[in-house]
């Protein structure tokens, strides 16, 4: 009897779900009609299809629904307010061209929404997530805003496969993707170009995943972590032609930098101001002024199995950076393969050192007392 009762309860729940799906309606909106009026009339789960045209509205969505643009309609509220504000959970927005006058394109104040295949331009923040959890922001073109995508006290969001470029309009401290006080987000496969100061900037943001992004031609950094942005994983990114550094850590600890490429930057990977206990493995830095640069008490880092090729300095340590462990690296055809002015840095792990193209039986690292007593005779890869 107990199992029969449980089965009947499951049937009842399924019937209610199927009934709600069957009752969901599709509402069409054409030029000259109000999208907001359709939103107000919609029930939970309804779909609003907006036809191609120009709509001068600022939308406020406070119920779960699907908002779908057909033929990429233009939503332009001017200076009225944000293009779309999401206050309900579980909203899907796709297929719009959104422009505002120095406001936010899509302002997300809720969770578990899907934002995809939109173009957002001319805004202060293209897309902004505020105290928001579990959203998917994917396949959007976010361009010519001050900031492309901003996450503020937000977590467990996925920012994936977006084109984010030329977000450098009218303001200082502009960037492509900006996280502050945000955790456990995934930033993956985004193509980012000329986004002002920085393509991806994390401030006081920890335990995030930055994976396979292309970040290039920024005024300062490709990827920047600052203000105790700790325990992030930065893997498979390509940082090129950034004026200050491809990947920059400032006062950030316990991060893993794995298999990134940094090419034609001032500094390929730059650790600064007490950036300690970070792990750098499998990165390739080439044609930078300094391939890997540690400064201002950046200590206790592990630099392992990286390749530095054709840089001014392959690995460069300033006098205040000490107690770093550096081994298994391939340092090839740099002006100085290694340069160490610090104290107590270890250039081998007791059995494995580094490969230097200007190899000696024992490698005395220029700049200070550093010695590699176990240099590798030939590259292993």
N, C-alpha and C positions, 0 to 999 in steps of 0.2 A: 504493500500500500504506500509506503514511504517513497519508493522509486517511482510508482505511478504518479504520485503527487508532484514529484520533481519534474517528471516528463511533461505533465500538463502545464506546469508553470513555464517551462521552456517554450512550449508551443504558444502560450499566451504572449510571452515577450516577443517571439518571432512574428506573431500576427500583428502586434502593435507596431513593430519596426516596418513590416511590409506595408502596413496601412499608411504609415507616415511617408514612405517612399512613394506610394501610389498617389498620395494627396499632393506631393510636391508639384508646383506649377512652373511654367516658363512664361515670363513676362517680357514682351518686346518693347523696346524704346527706340524711337527714330528721331531724326533731327527736328528741332522745335518742341520736343517733348522733354519732360523733366525726369532725369534719372533718379533724383532724390524722392520724387513722388512715387516712383516704382518701388524704391527701397522701402518707403514707409508702408506701402500696400502689401509688400511681400510677406509671406509666412516663412517660418523656419524651414530651411532646406530648399527654398525656391531658387530658380535660376533667372537672372535678369540678363537678357541679351541686348546689348547696345549696338545699334547699327552705325556704320561709318558716318561721320559728321563732326561738327564742332559743338561742344557743350560747355557753356560758361557757368559752371556750378562748383561748389565745394561740398563733397559728399560726406555724410556722417552715417556710418553703418553700425547699428547697435543690435543686430540679430544675425544669426547664422544664415548665410546664403552664398550663392555663386554669382559673381559679377563678371560677365564675359563680354569683351569687346569683339565685334565682328568687323573686319576691315580696318582695324586700328583707329577707332574714333579718338579725336582729340578732346581731352578734358583740360580746360584752362579756366581756373577760377580767378585769375588775375591776382589781386591783393586781398581777395575776400577771406581766404584762409587756406589750409592745407588742401591738396587735391582730393585725397581720400583719407579719412580717419577711421580706423578700425577699432571699435570698442567691444565687439562681440568676439568670442572664440570661434574657430573653425570656419573662417571666411576664406573663399578663394577669389582672387582677383587676377585676371589675365587679359592680354590683348589690347591694352590702352596706351595711348601717347599722352603723357601727363606733363604739363608745364604750369608753373606758378610764378608769381612775382615775389621772389625772396621769401617764400614760405617753404613748407615741407611737401614733397610730392605725395608720398604715401607714409602716413603716420600711424604706427602700430602700437596700440595700448593694450593689446590682448594677446592670446596665445593660440598656438596650433593652427595658424593660418598658412595659406599657400599663395605666394606672390610670384607669378611667372609670366614670361614673354611680354613684359611691358617695356616701354621706352620712357625714361624719366629725365627731364632736362630743365635747366633754367631755374633751379630751386636752391634754397639755402642748404637743406639736407634733401638729397634725392629720395632716399628711403630711411626712415628712422624707427628703430625699435626701442621702446621705453618700458622698462620693467616687464619684459615680454619673454615668453618661454616657448620653445618647441616650434618655431616657425620655419618654413622653407622659403627661401628667396633665391630663385633660380632662373637662368636664361633671360635675364633682363639686360637692357642696354641703358646704363646709367651714365650720362655724359653732361658736361658743361654745367655742373652744379658747383657750389662751394665745397661741400662734402658729398661724396657719392652715397655711401651707406654708413649710418651711425648706429652703434649698439650702446645703449646706456642702461646699466644695471640689468642686463639681459643675459639669459643663459640657455644652453642647449638648442641653439638655433643653427640652421645649416644655410650658409651663404655659398652658392655653388654655380659654377659655369656662367657667370655674368660677364659682360663686357663693361668695364668701368674705366672711363678715359676722360681726360681734359676736365677733371673736377678741380678747378683752380681759379674760380671766378670771384673776383672782387674782395677777397678776404685773405688775411694771413692764417696760418695754421690750417690750411686746407689739405684734404687728403682723400684717397679713394675709399678705403674702409677704415673706420675709426671705432675702436672699442675702448670704453672706459668702465671700470668696475664690472666687468662682464666675464663669465666663466663658462667653460665646457662647450664653447661654440666651435663649429667646424667651418673653416674658410677653405674652399677647395676648387681648383680648376678655374679660377677667375683670371681673365686677361685684362691687365691694368697698364695704362700708358699715360704719362704726363699728368699725374694727379697732384700737382702742386708740391707741397713739402714732402709728402710721403705717400706711397701706394697703400700700405697697410700699417696702421699705428695702433699699438696696444698701450694703454696707460692703466696701471693698477688692475690688470686683467690677467688671470691665471688659469691654467689647465685648459687652454684652448688648443686646437689643432689647425695649423696652417700648412696645407698640403697642395703641392703641384700648382702653385700660382705663378703667373708670369708678371713680373713687376719691373718696369723700365722707365728711364728718362724722367726721373723726378728731381726736384730742386735739392733735396737732401738725401732721403733714404728710400730704398725699395721697401724694406720691412724694418720697423722700429719697435722695440720693446723698452718701456721706461716705467719709472715710479713703481718698482717692485712688481713687475709682470713676471711671475714665477711659474715654473713647472709647465711651460708650454712645449708642444712638440712642433718643430718647424722642419718640414721634410719635403724634398723633391721640388723646391721652388727654384725659379730661374730669375735672378736679379741682375740686370744689365744696364750700363750707362746711367747710373745714378751718381749725382755730383759728389755726395759725401761718402756714402757707403751702400753696398748692396743689402747687407743685413747688419743691423745696429742694435746692441744691447746696452742699456744705461740703467745701472742700479737694479739689475734683474738677475735672479739666481735660479739654479736648478733646471734650466731649460735644456732641451735636446735639439741640436742642429744636425740633421742627418741628410746626406746626399743632396745638398743644394748646390746650385751653380751660381757663381758670382763672377761676372766678366765685365771688364772695362769700366769699373767704378774707381773712385779715389781710393777707397778701401773695400776689399771684398767682403770680409766679415770683421766687424769692429766691436770689441768688448771694452766698455768704458765704465768708470765710476763704480767700483765695487760690484762689478758683475762677476760673481763667484760661483763655483761649483756647477758650472755648465759643462755639457758633454758635446763635443764636436767630432763627428765621425763621418767619413765617406764624402765629404764636401769637395768640390772642385773649384778652385779660385785661380783665375787666369787673367793676365793683361790688366791688372790693377796696379796702382802705385804701391800699395802694400796688400798682399794676399790676405793674411790674417794678422790683425793688429790688436794687441792687448795693452791697455793703458789705465792709469789712475786706480791702482790697487785692485785690479781685476786678477784674482788669485784662485788657486785650488781648482782650476779648470783642467779637464782632460781633453787633449787634442790628439786624435788617433785616426790613422788610416785615411788621411786627407791627401789631396794632390794640389800643389801650388806650382803653377807653370807660367813662366814669362812675366813675372811681376817685378817691381822694383825690389821689394823685400818679400820673400816667400812667407816667412813667419817672423813678426817683429814684436818684441816685448820691451816696453819701457822700463825705466829703473824701478818703478813702484809695483810692478806686477811680479809676484813671486809664488813659489810653491805650486807651479803648474806642471803637469805631466804631459810630455810631448813625445810620442813614439809611433812608429809604423807609417809615418808620413812620407810622401814622395815629393821632394823639393827639387825642381828641375828647371834649369836655365833661367833662374831669377838673377837679378844683379847681385843681391846677397840672398842665398838660399835661406839663411836664418840669421837673425840679429837679436841678441839678448843682452839688455843692460840691467836686468833684474837680478834678484837674489834667490838662490835655492830652487830654481827651475830645473826640472829633470828632463833630459833629452833622450833618455832610454828608460825602460821599465826593469832594468837589471839583466835582460837578455836580448831585447829587441830595441834597436834605435831607429833612425830614420835613413832614407836614401837621399843622398846629396849628389847632384851631378858633378860637383867639384869634390869628389870623395877623397878622404884620406883614411889611413888605418884607424886613427882616432880623430874625430872631428871636434876641433876647438871652435865653439860658436863665437863669431865676432861680436864685439860690444861689451863683453864682461867675462865672468868666470865660467860660463856654461860649457859643458863638455858632454859629447855623445861618445860613450865608450864602446858602443855596440852598433856602429852604423851598418846599414844593410848594403851589401856589395853590389847587388843588382836589383832592379825593380821586380816586385812580385806580380805586377800587373801592367 
